[in-house]
Amino acid sequence: MGILVNVRGGDDDTLWAVVATVGRKSRIAEVFRSRTQALDDRAWRDQQVKAYADWLVRAKQPIPNYSVTPIRRADLPRKWQPLPALGFLRGQMI
């Protein structure tokens, strides 16, 4: 019988981040273990922005753009918290 050894190495530290961008400012909106989950979250966030696009324009709020990128756990800001889909619901914009 052989011995099975995990050779994945440093992959355990890699996460997938959904990043919100407005102009030149970017902020990590959410973090996932799999790329598929991150892509699903980005699609949901895009849908929310489209649903409220007219309101955002009338309220003169910037419209966030979402993307997915790999990130290391060590690169997350120390006090990071998830961001609502529209970005400004906590009284702050990205």
GROMACS elastic network, one bead per residue, 0.5 to 0.9 nm:
[ bonds ]
;  ai    aj funct       b0    kb
    6     9     6  0.77530   500
    8    11     6  0.60796   500
    8    12     6  0.78429   500
    9    12     6  0.72791   500
   10    13     6  0.59816   500
   10    14     6  0.75584   500
   11    14     6  0.53378   500
   11    15     6  0.86224   500
   12    15     6  0.81150   500
   13    71     6  0.83923   500
   13    72     6  0.55562   500
   13    73     6  0.56534   500
   13    74     6  0.79213   500
   14    33     6  0.75992   500
   14    70     6  0.66309   500
   14    71     6  0.57940   500
   14    73     6  0.64726   500
   15    31     6  0.66066   500
   15    32     6  0.58260   500
   15    33     6  0.50298   500
   15    34     6  0.69283   500
   15    35     6  0.80528   500
   15    69     6  0.85774   500
   15    70     6  0.57348   500
   15    71     6  0.52268   500
   15    72     6  0.58811   500
   15    73     6  0.66242   500
   16    30     6  0.84941   500
   16    31     6  0.56661   500
   16    32     6  0.51410   500
   16    33     6  0.60677   500
   16    34     6  0.62143   500
   16    35     6  0.56416   500
   16    36     6  0.89597   500
   16    37     6  0.84265   500
   16    38     6  0.61589   500
   16    68     6  0.67093   500
   16    69     6  0.57149   500
   16    71     6  0.57797   500
   16    72     6  0.83278   500
   17    28     6  0.63553   500
   17    29     6  0.73136   500
   17    30     6  0.58056   500
   17    32     6  0.63254   500
   17    33     6  0.88297   500
   17    35     6  0.83942   500
   17    38     6  0.65583   500
   17    67     6  0.81712   500
   17    68     6  0.55904   500
   17    69     6  0.53728   500
   17    70     6  0.59723   500
   17    71     6  0.62044   500
   18    27     6  0.87062   500
   18    28     6  0.59972   500
   18    29     6  0.54947   500
   18    30     6  0.52487   500
   18    31     6  0.62671   500
   18    32     6  0.82013   500
   18    38     6  0.60206   500
   18    39     6  0.78028   500
   18    41     6  0.74347   500
   18    42     6  0.62672   500
   18    66     6  0.65258   500
   18    67     6  0.56377   500
   18    69     6  0.66610   500
   18    70     6  0.88829   500
   19    26     6  0.65923   500
   19    27     6  0.56449   500
   19    29     6  0.53550   500
   19    30     6  0.72623   500
   19    31     6  0.88816   500
   19    42     6  0.85437   500
   19    65     6  0.81004   500
   19    66     6  0.54934   500
   19    67     6  0.52631   500
   19    68     6  0.60982   500
   19    69     6  0.73590   500
   20    25     6  0.83220   500
   20    26     6  0.55627   500
   20    27     6  0.53197   500
   20    28     6  0.61646   500
   20    29     6  0.58570   500
   20    64     6  0.58719   500
   20    65     6  0.56037   500
   20    67     6  0.67803   500
   20    83     6  0.85268   500
   20    85     6  0.88313   500
   20    87     6  0.79530   500
   20    94     6  0.73303   500
   21    24     6  0.69911   500
   21    25     6  0.56755   500
   21    27     6  0.65325   500
   21    28     6  0.88074   500
   21    63     6  0.86902   500
   21    64     6  0.54338   500
   21    65     6  0.51308   500
   21    66     6  0.63054   500
   21    67     6  0.81008   500
   21    94     6  0.75143   500
   22    25     6  0.54000   500
   22    26     6  0.64700   500
   22    27     6  0.89106   500
   22    62     6  0.66534   500
   22    63     6  0.67256   500
   22    64     6  0.50353   500
   22    65     6  0.64731   500
   22    93     6  0.87110   500
   22    94     6  0.72549   500
   23    26     6  0.80331   500
   23    62     6  0.84789   500
   23    64     6  0.84023   500
   25    94     6  0.68825   500
   26    94     6  0.66825   500
   27    83     6  0.83179   500
   27    94     6  0.58756   500
   28    31     6  0.74789   500
   28    76     6  0.81932   500
   28    77     6  0.89632   500
   28    80     6  0.80781   500
   28    81     6  0.84856   500
   28    82     6  0.74159   500
   28    83     6  0.74281   500
   28    94     6  0.88467   500
   29    66     6  0.85641   500
   29    81     6  0.78242   500
   29    82     6  0.51951   500
   29    84     6  0.72552   500
   29    85     6  0.78807   500
   29    87     6  0.81982   500
   29    94     6  0.88344   500
   30    38     6  0.78937   500
   30    41     6  0.81627   500
   30    81     6  0.79150   500
   30    82     6  0.50907   500
   30    83     6  0.66215   500
   30    84     6  0.89484   500
   31    34     6  0.89905   500
   31    38     6  0.71097   500
   31    71     6  0.86010   500
   31    82     6  0.79075   500
   32    35     6  0.71661   500
   32    36     6  0.87582   500
   32    37     6  0.63004   500
   32    38     6  0.57886   500
   33    36     6  0.88824   500
   33    37     6  0.75451   500
   33    38     6  0.81191   500
   34    37     6  0.54588   500
   34    38     6  0.65471   500
   34    39     6  0.88698   500
   35    38     6  0.50128   500
   35    39     6  0.61266   500
   35    40     6  0.85954   500
   35    68     6  0.78765   500
   35    69     6  0.84613   500
   35    70     6  0.81498   500
   36    39     6  0.51231   500
   36    40     6  0.61916   500
   36    41     6  0.86430   500
   37    40     6  0.50970   500
   37    41     6  0.62062   500
   37    42     6  0.86321   500
   38    41     6  0.50856   500
   38    42     6  0.61373   500
   38    43     6  0.86301   500
   38    68     6  0.65218   500
   38    69     6  0.87319   500
   39    42     6  0.50332   500
   39    43     6  0.61896   500
   39    44     6  0.86614   500
   39    67     6  0.83191   500
   39    68     6  0.66604   500
   40    43     6  0.51306   500
   40    44     6  0.62953   500
   40    45     6  0.87202   500
   41    44     6  0.50432   500
   41    45     6  0.61677   500
   41    46     6  0.85734   500
   42    45     6  0.50484   500
   42    46     6  0.60892   500
   42    47     6  0.85489   500
   42    66     6  0.61349   500
   42    67     6  0.67447   500
   42    68     6  0.72297   500
   43    46     6  0.50745   500
   43    47     6  0.61688   500
   43    48     6  0.86997   500
   43    66     6  0.85895   500
   44    47     6  0.50464   500
   44    48     6  0.62923   500
   44    49     6  0.87617   500
   44    85     6  0.81813   500
   45    48     6  0.50564   500
   45    49     6  0.62671   500
   45    50     6  0.86652   500
   45    66     6  0.74376   500
   45    84     6  0.85726   500
   45    85     6  0.50776   500
   45    86     6  0.76023   500
   46    49     6  0.51435   500
   46    50     6  0.62167   500
   46    51     6  0.86163   500
   46    64     6  0.86921   500
   46    65     6  0.76331   500
   46    66     6  0.69941   500
   46    85     6  0.80300   500
   47    50     6  0.51195   500
   47    51     6  0.61236   500
   47    52     6  0.87413   500
   48    51     6  0.50708   500
   48    52     6  0.63609   500
   48    53     6  0.84198   500
   48    85     6  0.65612   500
   48    86     6  0.71981   500
   49    52     6  0.52633   500
   49    53     6  0.56685   500
   49    56     6  0.83385   500
   49    63     6  0.72268   500
   49    64     6  0.76061   500
   49    65     6  0.87458   500
   49    85     6  0.71978   500
   49    86     6  0.62777   500
   50    54     6  0.81986   500
   51    54     6  0.79024   500
   51    55     6  0.87624   500
   52    55     6  0.53300   500
   52    56     6  0.61087   500
   52    57     6  0.87495   500
   52    86     6  0.84542   500
   53    56     6  0.50692   500
   53    57     6  0.62537   500
   53    58     6  0.87072   500
   53    63     6  0.75004   500
   54    57     6  0.52504   500
   54    58     6  0.62740   500
   54    59     6  0.86070   500
   55    58     6  0.51087   500
   55    59     6  0.60077   500
   55    60     6  0.84126   500
   55    61     6  0.85128   500
   56    59     6  0.51091   500
   56    60     6  0.60123   500
   56    61     6  0.50617   500
   56    62     6  0.70095   500
   56    63     6  0.68683   500
   56    86     6  0.89208   500
   57    61     6  0.61202   500
   57    62     6  0.75592   500
   57    63     6  0.79439   500
   58    61     6  0.77357   500
   59    62     6  0.89555   500
   61    88     6  0.84145   500
   61    93     6  0.87372   500
   62    93     6  0.83565   500
   63    86     6  0.78440   500
   63    87     6  0.88235   500
   64    85     6  0.86798   500
   64    86     6  0.71866   500
   64    87     6  0.73243   500
   64    94     6  0.85099   500
   71    74     6  0.83448   500
   71    75     6  0.66437   500
   71    76     6  0.77832   500
   72    75     6  0.53272   500
   72    76     6  0.72067   500
   73    76     6  0.56491   500
   74    77     6  0.80895   500
   74    78     6  0.88911   500
   75    78     6  0.87105   500
   76    79     6  0.83851   500
   76    80     6  0.67220   500
   77    80     6  0.51795   500
   77    81     6  0.88982   500
   83    86     6  0.81141   500
   83    87     6  0.58787   500
   83    88     6  0.84299   500
   83    89     6  0.86310   500
   83    90     6  0.85925   500
   83    94     6  0.81912   500
   84    87     6  0.50350   500
   84    88     6  0.73281   500
   84    89     6  0.65314   500
   84    90     6  0.79746   500
   85    88     6  0.84683   500
   85    89     6  0.84998   500
   86    89     6  0.66839   500
   86    93     6  0.87395   500
   87    90     6  0.76229   500
   87    91     6  0.88149   500
   87    92     6  0.74074   500
   87    93     6  0.56153   500
   87    94     6  0.61012   500
   88    91     6  0.54448   500
   88    94     6  0.70888   500
   89    92     6  0.69924   500
   89    93     6  0.79814   500
   90    93     6  0.79902   500
